[in-house]
Amino acid sequence: MKVYVYDLPSKYNSDWLSNERCSSHLFASEVAIHKALLTSDVRTLDPWEADFFFVPVYVSCNFSTVNGFPAIGHARSLMAAAVKHFSSQLPFWNRSFGADHVFVASHDFGSCFHTLEDVAIADGVPEFLRNSVILQTFGVKHKHPCQDVENVLVPPYISPESVRATLRRLRRVRTEIWRKYGSDRRFYLRRHRFAGYQSEIVRSTFCLSPLGWAPWSPRLVESVALGCVPVIIADGIRLPFPSAVPWAEISLTVAESHVDELGEILEHVAATNLTSIQRKLWDPSVSNALLFNVPILEGDATWQVLESLSQKLDRSHKRSIDVDNGRQLDLLEFTDQYYVIGCIDVGWGPLVQGLYG
């Protein structure tokens, strides 16, 4: 599989990086995936051999001066302008109507490009994107206008460096203290709070991950990455990369209506199968699958995106042309050996059967 990355003017992507938050906040998978693809083995500089075309537009880096949240009111127009730019210069969008083009929509309601659900539903997926593949964080098991498009569910962005730094610091310090002074009567050791909530996650057994404005939450990824059993409280949520992350085996799901029973539920799990859950949760491949590394690491989040795209190769215009050319070649080989009396274009199966018959 080969992916061509459009080289767009900087106003669509790199200009936004002047704000350092752009590449580190929870919507920053749009930046991380772009950077990872630029150095990936799947990247091709020849668009004619590409199976997919990645469109690197950063829409989540326009932070509100009022509350500091990403303001994505400009997202549709920025995406549309990018499509107009490259489709007017290169033929690849028009030949497939965008079916082999990939975009990232890493914010609350994904491809609807709005942070409020009622407005997102009313607006729906932009018409020009309805034929493309959208990498989005939003996903539910029931029918929803904001996933009414070919999509791959991706996790929210959590900095791999921050996760690794937290684990290194806490494990090194705590292990050394307990090793040297755990049995020393001169010391009275107990758990103290460390600065930063990631440290609290590490030292917790269960981590609650209730829905936010949308069903998903970055706490889910942080919990898995830091080894805390996630307790998912978001009815109908669809989770990323289920073939790589055994969600049912590493997490708990609690219905929103059962929140008042949460204490009893966690006590029951702690007394029964907690060890089994933790053993599977602490498999390094699980946390790796939810983190976006630059460059790509085998099995990580961008690797999982590429794996998901490889299962959609039927959308590749190049592959369809290759298949058609192959069929034509097969026909020529057949007609070298057999006389064709006549045929009706009802599919290759009947034609080949007729040739042999």
N, C-alpha and C positions, 0 to 999 in steps of 0.2 A: 504494500500500500504506500502511495506517495501523496504528500500534502504540499500544496503550493500556498505560501503565505503572501498575501498582497502587500506590496510596499506602498503604503498610503502616505499622503502628506502628513506632517507631524501634528497638524491641528486635530487629527482624528485619534491620536494616541500619545506619542512621546511628550508633546507639549504639556499634557496633564501631569506628567511625572514631576513637574516643578514643585508640586505639593507632595511631600514625602508620604503622607497618608495614603496616597493613591495606590501604592504598591503593597500596603500592609493592612488595610482594613478588611472587614469581613466579606466585601464584594470583590476583592482584588484577584480572584481567580481569572478574571479577564486579562489582567496584566501577566500573571504567572504563566498561564497557558501560552500566551503569545511569546514570551521570552523563552520558554522551554522548547517550543516548536522551532524557533530560529536556530537552535543548535542540535536539533534532533536528527537522527539518521533517516527518519521518514520524510524530512523536508526535501523538496526538489526545487531547483531554480528554473526548471523548464516546465512551464504551465501545461504544455501539450502532453506531458506524461503524468500529470496529476490525476489522482482519483477524487480528491477533495480540495476545496479552496477555503482557506481560513481568512476571515475578515477581521482584522485587529482594530476594533473601535472601542475605546474606553468611554463608557457612558456613566460610570458610577463615581467619577472623581470630581464632580461639580458639587462641592460641599456647601451647604446652606450657611450663610453668615449669621443666621438667627439661632439655629440649634446645632449646627455642626454635622447634621445628618446628610448623606448623599441626596442631592436633588436631581432627579432624572427626568424633569419635564422636557429637557432638550433631546432626550434619547432618540425618539422616533425621527426627528428631523436630521439629527447627526448621522444615524444609520442610513437613512434614505439618501442623504448627500453622498455618503461613501459609495453606496451602490451605484448612484448616477455617475460618480467619478470614474470607477473602474469599468463599468459596463459600456461607457462611451469610448473607451480606449482599447478594450480587449473583448474577445467574442465569447468568453467562457460562461458568463452569467446568462446571456441571451440564449445560448444553444440548449441549455438545460432548464431555463426558467428558474435558476437558482437552486435546483434540487441537490446539487453536489457542493453547495456552499454552506459553511459552518460559521455561526455567530455565537457569542456568549451573552447570556442574559442572567447575570449572577445576583440580581437584586430580588426584592420580596416576592413579586408575582411574575417573575421571569419574563417570558416573551410578550406579556401584555404591557410591559414597561411603565408600571405605575406602582406606587407604594401603598395605595389604598385599594382594598379588594373590590369595593362597589364600582369605583371608577375603572379599575383594571378590567373587570368583567364587562362593563359597558363599552369600553374601547376595544377589547379583544386583541388578538394578534394583528399587527399591521399587515395590510394586504400584501405588500411586497415581500414579506418574510414567510408567507404561508406555505411556500413550497420548499423551504430550506430546513437545515438541521440546526436546532437551537440547543446549546449547552446551558442548562438552567438549574438553579437551586430549588425552584418551586416544583413540587410534585405531590399529587394526592391520588388515592386509589379510585376515587369516583370521577365522573366526567366533570371537567372544568374548562371553561373557555381559554384559560391561560396555559393549558397544556394541549390544546387542540392543534398541534403541529408536531412534526417529527422532532423528537427531543431525546437528549441524553441527560439524565439527572446527575449533577455534580455536587460535591460538598461545598459549603462555604469555606472561605479562605481563612486558615489559621497559619501563622508564620511557623514553618518547620524549625527555624533557628530558635525562636522563643521557647518552643516545646522542648527541644533538645537541651537548651541552656538550663531550663527549670529542672529537668530530670537529672542532669549532671550535677548541678549544685546541691540539690536536696539529697540525692542518693549518696553522693560522696560524703557530705557533712554528717548526715544521720548515721550512715553505716560506720563511719570512723568513730563517732562518739559512742555508739552502742558497743562497738568492738572493744574499745579501750576502757570504757568506764561503766558498762552495763552491770557488772557485778561488784563494782567498787562502792563500798558503803559510805564513802565520803561524798558520794554524789547522789542527789535525788533527781532522777530524770523523769520528765513528763513532756507531753507534747505542747509546744509553744506555737503561736501563730507566726507565720512568716509573711513578709510583705508580698503583696501580689496574690490575686485570686487563683492563678494557676498553681501556686504552692498549696493552696487549700484543696484544690481538686486532687492533687497527688496524695494528700494525706487523708482523703475521704474514701469510704467504701462505695457509697452510692452517690451519684450526682444527678440531680433533677434537671431534666431538659424539657420544660414546658414550651408550648408554642408561643411565638411572639406575634407580630402583626400578621405574619404568614405562618404556616405550620412548622417550618424548620427553624433551627436555632444553631448558632455557632457552638453553643455549649455541648452539643452532641459530639462534634468532632473533637473538641478539647478533652472531653471525658474519655473518649476512646484512646486518643493519643497519649493521655497521661495515666491510663490504667485504672480509671474509676468507672464502675459499672453504670452506664447511662440508664436513667429511668425516663422513658419517652412518654410524655403526656401531650399528645397531639393526635386526636382521632383522625384516622384515614390517611396519615402521612405515608408518602412513598419515599423510600430511603435509597441513597446512591449506591451503585456498584454491588448489588446483592450477590453476584457470582463470586466476588472477592471478599466481601464482608458478611459473615454469617450472623446477621442482625438478631435473629431469633435466639441464637445461642450465646450472644455476648451482652445482651441488654434485656431490660424489662420494659414491657409496654403496659401502661396503666390508663384505663379509660378516663376521659375528663370527668365523667360523672362519678368516678370512684375515688376522687382525690381525698375525700374524708376518711377513706380506709387505707391511706398510704402507709401509715405507721405499721399496721398489722401485716400488710403485704410484704414490706421490707423485712420485718422481723421473721416472717415465715421463710423467705428466701435465704436470709442469713443463717437460719437454723437447718436448712436442707441442702440446697444445691449451689451455694455461693462459690465454693471452691472450684467446682466444674466450670462455672461461668467465668471466673477470673482466669483460669488456666487458658481458656480459649481467647479471652480478651487480651491477654498479655502476649499472644503470638505477634512478633514484630511485623509480620506481613499485613496484619489487620490495620494497625495504625498507619503503616506506610501507604496503604491504599487510599487514605483520606487526606494526605498531605501533598501539596503541590511543590515539587522541588525544581530548582533551576541549577544545573541541567537535569533532565529527566532521570529518575532512578527506576530501574525495573520494578514494576508492580505498583508504582506510586500513582497519584491521582491523574496526572496527565497521561501516564501509560495506560490507565484504565479507560480514559477518554478515547485514546487511539484504538484500544481493544474493542470498545463499543462501536466506533466508526467502522472498524473492519468487518463488523457484522451487518453493516449497511452498504456494502459495496455494490449492491444492485442499484443504488442511486448514482453511481459513478458513470458519467457520460462516456469516459474513456473505456471503461469495462464493457459497456453496452455496444460500443463501436467495435471493440475487439471481438466480442461474441458474434456480432453480425458478420464481420469479416471472416471469422472462422467458419460460419455457416455457409457463406458464399464459396469459400475455398472447398469445403466438403462437397458442395453441389457440383463444382467444376470437376472434382475428382470422380464423382459419380458419373457425370456426363461423358467423361473420357472412356468409360467402360460400357455404358448403356445408352440406348437411344431413348430420348424422351418423346413419347408420342403426344403428350399433352398433360397439363396439370392445372389444378385450381388452387389459388392461394388460400388454403385453409390451414396453414401451419406446416412446419417442416416434417412432423411425424408422418402424416399421410403421404407426403411427397416422397420421402425416403422409402417408405414401405412400398409405394407404387413402383419406384425405380427397381427395387429388388424383385418385386412381383413380376 
